[in-house]
Amino acid sequence: RRQRQMCIRDRVKDGFRFPGPSFDWVSESDFELVLVTSNLVSLRFLNYVFTGGAHGNYVFHGVNYYSDDAKSVREFHLEEVFDEKSSGIQICEAECLTRLREQGAGYIDDESVISFDEDDLSAFTLCDAGLVFHFSPYHVGPYSQGAFHVLVPAEPLRGTLSRSGAGMAIERIWFSTSH
């Protein structure tokens, strides 16, 4: 028994590999700083994973932060951008469906996807021109089509933004006269 424990320890130390087929698994992450203002930061993360299948896969995540007093910073989500009584999310959904159809997204074209819920629209980033929604492979089309990105321009969203927090900060970026 003692001899066996030493053998395993020695093997681990020397780069032990389990017997049988092996795969070179990969997991990589990267991010892009999309927008930085005095009180808003928007990042787009890309996570790639290969675990031995036919091909790897990648997923986009949007992460957005807001600070109202430069003392505290917190992440915010799409539903916090819009006034709860506005049609902001519905405008984003309709615009995404239209633009994805124009881009030829397979699952939109064949009507496998006909609407989005808040989770479907959770990967978004902010830019000077509006909101950019990121759709990873398999979300709105087959892997062979890759990822899709949709800009929902700021102008159709005028009047739908929350009157506090991140909504107000976004409104200043999109609609200020000095911009």
C-alpha positions as CSV (number, residue, x, y, z in Angstrom):
1,R,0.0,0.0,0.0
2,R,2.7,2.5,0.9
3,Q,4.7,1.6,-2.2
4,R,1.6,2.3,-4.4
5,Q,1.1,5.8,-2.9
6,M,4.7,6.7,-3.6
7,C,4.3,5.5,-7.2
8,I,1.2,7.7,-7.8
9,R,3.0,10.7,-6.2
10,D,6.0,10.1,-8.5
11,R,3.8,9.8,-11.5
12,V,2.0,13.1,-10.7
13,K,5.3,14.8,-10.2
14,D,6.5,13.6,-13.5
15,G,3.4,14.6,-15.5
16,F,1.1,11.6,-15.0
17,R,-1.6,11.1,-17.6
18,F,-4.6,8.9,-17.2
19,P,-4.5,5.8,-19.5
20,G,-6.7,5.8,-22.6
21,P,-7.5,8.5,-25.1
22,S,-6.6,12.1,-24.1
23,F,-7.9,15.4,-25.3
24,D,-6.3,18.8,-25.3
25,W,-9.1,20.7,-23.6
26,V,-9.0,24.5,-23.9
27,S,-10.7,27.3,-22.1
28,E,-9.9,30.9,-22.9
29,S,-11.4,34.2,-22.0
30,D,-10.9,37.7,-23.3
31,F,-12.6,41.0,-23.0
32,E,-12.9,44.3,-24.8
33,L,-13.5,47.6,-23.2
34,V,-16.4,48.9,-25.3
35,L,-17.3,52.2,-23.6
36,V,-15.9,54.2,-20.7
37,T,-17.3,57.4,-19.4
38,S,-17.1,59.1,-16.1
39,N,-19.9,56.9,-14.6
40,L,-20.4,54.0,-17.1
41,V,-18.3,51.1,-18.2
42,S,-19.3,48.5,-20.8
43,L,-17.3,45.4,-21.4
44,R,-17.8,42.5,-23.9
45,F,-16.4,39.2,-22.8
46,L,-15.7,36.3,-25.1
47,N,-15.3,32.8,-23.6
48,Y,-14.0,30.0,-25.8
49,V,-14.1,26.3,-24.7
50,F,-13.0,23.2,-26.5
51,T,-13.7,19.9,-24.6
52,G,-13.0,17.4,-27.3
53,G,-16.1,17.5,-29.5
54,A,-16.4,18.2,-33.2
55,H,-15.4,21.9,-32.6
56,G,-15.0,24.4,-29.8
57,N,-17.6,27.0,-29.0
58,Y,-17.6,30.6,-27.9
59,V,-20.1,32.7,-25.9
60,F,-20.4,36.4,-25.6
61,H,-21.3,38.2,-22.3
62,G,-21.9,41.9,-21.9
63,V,-21.1,43.3,-18.5
64,N,-22.1,46.9,-17.7
65,Y,-21.3,49.0,-14.7
66,Y,-22.7,52.3,-13.4
67,S,-21.6,54.7,-10.7
68,D,-23.9,57.4,-9.5
69,D,-21.6,59.1,-7.0
70,A,-18.1,57.8,-8.0
71,K,-18.0,56.0,-4.6
72,S,-20.0,52.9,-5.4
73,V,-20.0,50.9,-8.6
74,R,-22.5,48.3,-9.5
75,E,-23.4,46.1,-12.4
76,F,-26.7,46.7,-14.1
77,H,-28.9,44.7,-16.4
78,L,-31.2,45.5,-19.4
79,E,-34.4,45.8,-17.4
80,E,-32.7,48.6,-15.3
81,V,-32.0,50.7,-18.4
82,F,-35.6,51.3,-19.2
83,D,-38.5,52.8,-17.4
84,E,-40.7,49.8,-16.2
85,K,-43.7,51.3,-18.0
86,S,-41.9,51.9,-21.3
87,S,-41.7,49.7,-24.3
88,G,-37.9,49.8,-24.4
89,I,-37.3,46.1,-24.1
90,Q,-40.0,45.4,-26.7
91,I,-38.3,47.9,-29.1
92,C,-35.0,46.1,-28.6
93,E,-36.6,42.7,-29.3
94,A,-38.3,43.9,-32.5
95,E,-35.2,45.6,-33.7
96,C,-33.1,42.5,-33.0
97,L,-35.5,40.2,-34.8
98,T,-35.6,42.6,-37.9
99,R,-31.8,43.0,-38.1
100,L,-31.2,39.3,-37.6
101,R,-33.6,38.5,-40.3
102,E,-31.7,40.9,-42.6
103,Q,-28.4,39.3,-41.6
104,G,-29.8,35.8,-42.5
105,A,-29.7,34.3,-39.1
106,G,-30.9,30.7,-39.7
107,Y,-33.2,30.2,-36.7
108,I,-34.9,33.6,-37.4
109,D,-35.4,32.8,-41.0
110,D,-36.9,29.3,-40.4
111,E,-38.9,30.8,-37.5
112,S,-37.4,28.4,-34.9
113,V,-36.9,31.6,-32.9
114,I,-39.8,34.1,-33.1
115,S,-39.3,36.1,-29.9
116,F,-36.8,36.8,-27.1
117,D,-37.0,36.9,-23.4
118,E,-34.7,39.0,-21.1
119,D,-32.1,36.2,-20.9
120,D,-31.9,36.1,-24.7
121,L,-31.1,39.9,-24.6
122,S,-28.7,39.7,-21.6
123,A,-25.5,39.9,-23.7
124,F,-25.5,43.6,-24.5
125,T,-23.0,46.4,-24.5
126,L,-23.4,50.2,-24.7
127,C,-21.9,52.4,-27.3
128,D,-22.3,56.0,-28.3
129,A,-24.8,55.0,-31.0
130,G,-27.1,52.7,-29.0
131,L,-27.2,49.2,-27.5
132,V,-25.3,46.3,-29.2
133,F,-26.8,42.9,-28.6
134,H,-24.4,39.9,-29.0
135,F,-25.8,36.5,-30.1
136,S,-23.4,33.6,-29.7
137,P,-23.3,30.6,-32.1
138,Y,-26.4,28.4,-31.8
139,H,-28.4,31.2,-30.3
140,V,-30.1,32.5,-33.5
141,G,-28.4,30.3,-36.1
142,P,-26.3,27.2,-36.6
143,Y,-22.7,27.1,-35.5
144,S,-21.6,27.4,-39.1
145,Q,-23.1,30.9,-39.3
146,G,-21.1,32.1,-36.3
147,A,-22.1,34.9,-34.0
148,F,-24.4,37.8,-34.8
149,H,-24.3,41.4,-33.4
150,V,-27.2,43.9,-33.6
151,L,-27.0,47.6,-33.0
152,V,-30.3,49.0,-31.7
153,P,-29.9,52.7,-32.4
154,A,-30.4,55.2,-29.5
155,E,-33.1,57.3,-31.3
156,P,-36.0,54.7,-31.1
157,L,-35.2,54.3,-27.4
158,R,-35.6,58.0,-26.6
159,G,-38.2,58.4,-23.9
160,T,-38.0,54.8,-22.8
161,L,-34.9,55.1,-20.5
162,S,-35.2,55.0,-16.7
163,R,-35.3,58.5,-15.1
164,S,-32.7,57.4,-12.6
165,G,-29.5,55.5,-12.3
166,A,-28.0,53.9,-15.4
167,G,-30.9,55.1,-17.6
168,M,-30.1,58.7,-16.9
169,A,-26.4,58.2,-17.5
170,I,-27.1,56.5,-20.8
171,E,-29.5,59.3,-21.8
172,R,-26.7,61.9,-21.2
173,I,-24.4,60.0,-23.5
174,W,-26.9,59.5,-26.3
175,F,-28.9,62.6,-26.3
176,S,-26.8,65.4,-24.8
177,T,-26.3,68.4,-27.0
178,S,-22.6,68.5,-26.4
179,H,-22.1,65.0,-27.6
